[in-house]
Amino acid sequence: MRSKGSTHKREANRPQRRSIEPGAVHVAQAKSENMEVHHHARLHETKKWKAYFLEFVMIFLAVTMGFFAENIREGITNHRKEKHYLQSLAEDIKSDRAQLVRYIQFKKNVMGYCDSLLFIISHTNVFKNSNEFYNYSREMARYVRYYPADRTIGQLKNAGNMQLITNWNLSNAIADYYSKNKFMEEIDQEMNDETTRYRRYLIDILDLSSYDQFNKPGSFMDNNPQTNGDPAFISNDPAKLKIIYNEVFALKAFLFNSVKSAEGLVTDADKLLALLARAR
C-alpha cells in the first residue's frame, strides 16, 4: 500500500493551476469581440465602395458601347436604304427621260401639221380640195400624255425619308427636278385641254359620213391614212373655218411651250442622273 506521505508528495510536485477570476474572463472576451467587430466593419466598407465604383464603370461602359453600336447599326441601315432609294430614283428618272424624248418628237410632229394646216386654210380653198385638211386636222387631234414615274419620290416624301439622302447638293437637285416635273405635268394638262377644245371645233365642221363614203369606214383616226375623194364639210361657213384657224394657232403655241419645257426637263434629268451615278 502506498503511504499517505508519498501521496502528499506527488500532489505537492504537480504544477499548480492559476485560477482566473470570472470577471477577468468576461473583460477579455469583450475586448476580443470589440476588436473583431471593428476590424470587420472597416473591411466591409472598403469592399462596398470598390464594388459600387466597378458597377458604375461597367454600366457606363455598357450604355456607351450600346449607344455607339446602335448608331453604327442605324448608320449602316440608313446607308443601305439611301443606296436603294438612289438606285430606284435613277430608274424612275431614266423612265421619265425616255418618255420625254418620245413626247418631244411627237409634239414636234404635231407642230409641223399645225403649220401645214394654217397654210392650206390661208392659201387654198379647203372646201373644194379637202383631202389635206382632213389629213392634217386628224393628226393634230392626236395627243400623248406625260406620266412621270413618281413611285420612289412618293415613298421618300410619304415616309419622311428624304433625310436619308446625306448629300446636300444631290438632295437639292432631286427637289428641283421634281418641282420642274410637277410643272411639266401642269403644262401637259393645259396642252391636253387645248387639244380637247380643238377637237370640239373640228367635230362641228368635219363630215365624217362623207369621209366614210370615199375611205374605209371608221378609219379617220387610224394611223396615217390618206384621205381620198375630197370629203364634204358639215358647213361651208368661212367663220367656222376661221375659228379652226385660231384654235390651230393657239394649239401650236401650247405645243411650243410644252416642247421647250420637256427639253429643259431632259437636260435636268441628265444632270441629276450624273449626280446619282457619282453618289452611288
PLY file of the C-alpha trace (Angstrom):
ply
format ascii 1.0
element vertex 280
property float x
property float y
property float z
element edge 279
property int vertex1
property int vertex2
end_header
0.00 0.00 0.00
1.09 3.45 -0.76
1.66 5.59 2.22
-0.11 8.84 2.81
3.23 10.56 2.77
4.00 9.57 -0.76
0.56 10.73 -1.88
1.07 14.16 -0.39
4.46 14.34 -2.02
3.09 13.75 -5.56
0.36 16.29 -5.09
2.97 18.76 -3.96
5.08 18.14 -7.10
2.14 18.73 -9.54
2.18 22.20 -11.30
-0.26 24.50 -9.75
-3.03 25.90 -11.99
-3.67 29.61 -11.82
-7.19 30.47 -11.09
-8.75 33.21 -13.18
-11.46 35.23 -11.80
-14.76 35.19 -13.74
-14.79 38.97 -14.15
-11.43 38.96 -15.86
-12.65 36.38 -18.36
-15.61 38.47 -19.33
-13.46 41.57 -19.84
-11.03 39.73 -22.10
-13.83 38.27 -24.22
-15.46 41.68 -24.60
-12.20 43.27 -25.77
-11.65 40.49 -28.28
-15.18 40.83 -29.67
-14.84 44.63 -29.96
-11.61 44.29 -31.90
-13.12 41.74 -34.28
-16.25 43.81 -34.92
-14.27 46.97 -35.54
-11.88 45.21 -37.93
-14.67 43.57 -39.97
-16.60 46.86 -40.35
-13.61 48.63 -41.96
-13.06 45.73 -44.38
-16.75 45.68 -45.35
-16.82 49.41 -46.09
-13.75 49.21 -48.37
-15.17 46.36 -50.42
-18.56 48.06 -50.75
-17.06 51.30 -52.19
-14.99 49.37 -54.75
-17.98 47.27 -55.77
-20.13 50.35 -56.37
-17.42 52.02 -58.41
-16.84 48.91 -60.51
-20.59 48.53 -61.04
-20.84 52.18 -62.17
-17.95 51.72 -64.60
-19.46 48.56 -66.05
-22.90 50.17 -66.51
-21.37 53.27 -68.06
-19.32 51.20 -70.49
-22.33 49.02 -71.38
-24.57 52.03 -72.07
-21.85 53.82 -74.03
-20.98 50.79 -76.14
-24.68 50.11 -76.71
-25.16 53.71 -77.84
-22.26 53.53 -80.27
-23.34 50.10 -81.52
-26.89 51.35 -82.15
-25.58 54.41 -84.00
-23.32 52.24 -86.15
-26.15 49.82 -86.87
-28.54 52.64 -87.70
-25.92 54.29 -89.90
-25.36 51.06 -91.86
-29.12 50.55 -92.24
-29.68 54.12 -93.39
-26.80 53.89 -95.86
-28.33 50.76 -97.38
-31.70 52.46 -97.61
-30.10 55.52 -99.21
-28.39 53.39 -101.87
-31.66 51.58 -102.56
-33.60 54.82 -102.94
-30.92 56.39 -105.15
-30.93 53.35 -107.43
-34.71 53.43 -107.62
-34.69 57.18 -108.30
-32.24 56.69 -111.14
-34.54 54.10 -112.72
-37.53 56.44 -112.42
-35.65 59.35 -113.96
-34.41 57.20 -116.84
-38.02 56.21 -117.46
-39.04 59.88 -117.40
-36.28 60.80 -119.80
-37.21 58.11 -122.31
-40.85 59.17 -122.15
-39.92 62.84 -122.59
-37.85 62.12 -125.69
-40.84 60.40 -127.32
-43.12 63.18 -126.10
-40.93 65.88 -127.66
-40.73 64.09 -131.00
-44.49 63.59 -131.11
-45.24 67.21 -130.25
-42.79 68.48 -132.86
-44.54 66.36 -135.49
-47.88 67.85 -134.48
-46.38 71.34 -134.70
-45.45 70.53 -138.31
-49.07 69.60 -139.03
-50.15 72.88 -137.45
-48.00 74.83 -139.91
-49.38 72.81 -142.83
-53.00 73.29 -141.77
-52.55 77.01 -141.20
-51.02 77.30 -144.68
-53.78 75.48 -146.57
-56.51 77.41 -144.72
-54.83 80.68 -145.71
-53.80 79.80 -149.26
-56.22 77.20 -150.65
-59.91 76.60 -150.99
-60.28 73.78 -148.48
-64.00 73.42 -149.24
-63.13 72.20 -152.77
-59.85 70.45 -152.00
-60.43 68.95 -148.56
-58.15 65.89 -148.58
-55.20 67.69 -146.98
-57.43 69.44 -144.46
-58.78 66.08 -143.32
-55.28 64.61 -143.20
-53.66 67.42 -141.18
-56.60 68.11 -138.89
-56.75 64.42 -137.96
-53.06 64.30 -136.98
-53.47 67.39 -134.82
-56.33 65.75 -132.94
-53.94 63.10 -131.63
-52.07 63.60 -128.41
-49.92 61.78 -125.91
-49.79 62.48 -122.18
-46.82 62.76 -119.91
-47.00 60.49 -116.87
-43.78 60.71 -114.83
-42.58 57.81 -112.71
-43.02 59.11 -109.16
-43.13 55.92 -107.09
-39.75 56.47 -105.40
-40.08 60.18 -104.69
-43.55 59.43 -103.33
-42.10 56.84 -100.92
-39.36 59.24 -99.82
-41.80 62.03 -99.08
-44.62 59.96 -97.56
-42.29 58.02 -95.24
-40.26 61.11 -94.33
-37.08 59.55 -95.68
-35.69 62.48 -97.61
-33.20 62.98 -94.75
-31.61 59.66 -95.71
-30.01 61.45 -98.68
-26.97 62.90 -96.95
-25.50 64.72 -99.96
-26.87 68.26 -99.73
-26.30 69.13 -103.40
-27.91 65.89 -104.52
-30.91 66.42 -102.25
-31.43 69.92 -103.67
-31.08 68.65 -107.24
-33.73 65.97 -106.60
-36.14 68.51 -105.11
-35.56 70.91 -108.03
-36.07 68.16 -110.63
-39.39 67.00 -109.18
-40.57 70.59 -108.81
-39.98 71.09 -112.54
-41.51 67.70 -113.21
-44.69 68.85 -111.47
-44.69 71.99 -113.59
-44.29 69.83 -116.71
-47.39 67.85 -115.70
-49.36 71.08 -115.41
-48.21 72.23 -118.85
-49.16 68.87 -120.30
-52.61 69.16 -118.73
-53.07 72.57 -120.36
-51.89 71.07 -123.64
-54.46 68.31 -123.30
-57.24 70.80 -122.51
-56.41 72.84 -125.62
-56.37 69.71 -127.79
-59.81 68.80 -126.41
-61.15 72.25 -127.35
-59.69 71.90 -130.83
-61.41 68.53 -131.24
-64.79 70.02 -130.35
-64.47 72.73 -133.01
-63.25 70.16 -135.52
-66.32 67.98 -134.96
-68.52 70.97 -135.78
-67.05 71.27 -139.29
-65.97 67.80 -140.49
-68.48 65.50 -142.15
-67.25 62.03 -141.23
-70.13 60.34 -143.03
-68.86 61.96 -146.23
-65.36 60.81 -145.32
-66.56 57.20 -144.91
-68.09 57.29 -148.43
-64.68 57.76 -150.03
-62.49 55.96 -147.50
-62.52 52.89 -145.31
-65.42 53.40 -142.89
-64.31 54.33 -139.39
-60.69 54.81 -140.44
-60.48 58.54 -139.81
-58.36 58.18 -136.64
-56.27 55.27 -137.89
-52.53 55.78 -138.09
-51.53 57.84 -141.14
-54.42 57.05 -143.53
-54.52 59.16 -146.68
-57.86 60.82 -147.33
-59.42 60.34 -150.73
-62.39 61.88 -152.54
-62.27 65.39 -151.03
-64.96 64.74 -148.39
-67.50 67.48 -147.76
-67.95 69.55 -144.59
-70.97 69.96 -142.34
-70.85 73.67 -143.04
-69.06 75.81 -145.59
-69.27 78.79 -143.28
-65.95 80.71 -143.55
-66.44 81.93 -139.97
-66.15 78.37 -138.65
-63.03 77.89 -140.71
-61.54 81.00 -139.09
-62.32 79.58 -135.67
-60.43 76.43 -136.65
-57.52 78.62 -137.78
-57.45 80.41 -134.42
-57.61 77.12 -132.49
-54.75 75.69 -134.55
-52.71 78.82 -133.88
-53.35 78.56 -130.13
-52.61 74.84 -130.19
-49.26 75.50 -131.82
-48.36 77.93 -129.02
-49.20 75.30 -126.39
-47.17 72.72 -128.31
-44.18 75.04 -128.46
-44.36 75.69 -124.71
-44.67 72.00 -123.85
-41.73 71.07 -126.09
-39.46 73.69 -124.53
-40.41 72.61 -121.02
-39.86 68.94 -121.90
-36.45 69.69 -123.43
-35.41 71.58 -120.31
-36.55 68.68 -118.14
-34.49 66.25 -120.22
-31.42 68.39 -119.54
-32.21 68.40 -115.82
-32.71 64.63 -115.89
-29.27 64.14 -117.45
-27.62 66.30 -114.77
-29.42 64.52 -111.96
-28.56 61.09 -113.34
-24.88 62.11 -113.36
-25.12 63.18 -109.71
-26.85 59.94 -108.77
-24.18 57.90 -110.53
-21.45 59.61 -108.52
-23.38 59.23 -105.26
-23.88 55.51 -105.72
0 1
1 2
2 3
3 4
4 5
5 6
6 7
7 8
8 9
9 10
10 11
11 12
12 13
13 14
14 15
15 16
16 17
17 18
18 19
19 20
20 21
21 22
22 23
23 24
24 25
25 26
26 27
27 28
28 29
29 30
30 31
31 32
32 33
33 34
34 35
35 36
36 37
37 38
38 39
39 40
40 41
41 42
42 43
43 44
44 45
45 46
46 47
47 48
48 49
49 50
50 51
51 52
52 53
53 54
54 55
55 56
56 57
57 58
58 59
59 60
60 61
61 62
62 63
63 64
64 65
65 66
66 67
67 68
68 69
69 70
70 71
71 72
72 73
73 74
74 75
75 76
76 77
77 78
78 79
79 80
80 81
81 82
82 83
83 84
84 85
85 86
86 87
87 88
88 89
89 90
90 91
91 92
92 93
93 94
94 95
95 96
96 97
97 98
98 99
99 100
100 101
101 102
102 103
103 104
104 105
105 106
106 107
107 108
108 109
109 110
110 111
111 112
112 113
113 114
114 115
115 116
116 117
117 118
118 119
119 120
120 121
121 122
122 123
123 124
124 125
125 126
126 127
127 128
128 129
129 130
130 131
131 132
132 133
133 134
134 135
135 136
136 137
137 138
138 139
139 140
140 141
141 142
142 143
143 144
144 145
145 146
146 147
147 148
148 149
149 150
150 151
151 152
152 153
153 154
154 155
155 156
156 157
157 158
158 159
159 160
160 161
161 162
162 163
163 164
164 165
165 166
166 167
167 168
168 169
169 170
170 171
171 172
172 173
173 174
174 175
175 176
176 177
177 178
178 179
179 180
180 181
181 182
182 183
183 184
184 185
185 186
186 187
187 188
188 189
189 190
190 191
191 192
192 193
193 194
194 195
195 196
196 197
197 198
198 199
199 200
200 201
201 202
202 203
203 204
204 205
205 206
206 207
207 208
208 209
209 210
210 211
211 212
212 213
213 214
214 215
215 216
216 217
217 218
218 219
219 220
220 221
221 222
222 223
223 224
224 225
225 226
226 227
227 228
228 229
229 230
230 231
231 232
232 233
233 234
234 235
235 236
236 237
237 238
238 239
239 240
240 241
241 242
242 243
243 244
244 245
245 246
246 247
247 248
248 249
249 250
250 251
251 252
252 253
253 254
254 255
255 256
256 257
257 258
258 259
259 260
260 261
261 262
262 263
263 264
264 265
265 266
266 267
267 268
268 269
269 270
270 271
271 272
272 273
273 274
274 275
275 276
276 277
277 278
278 279
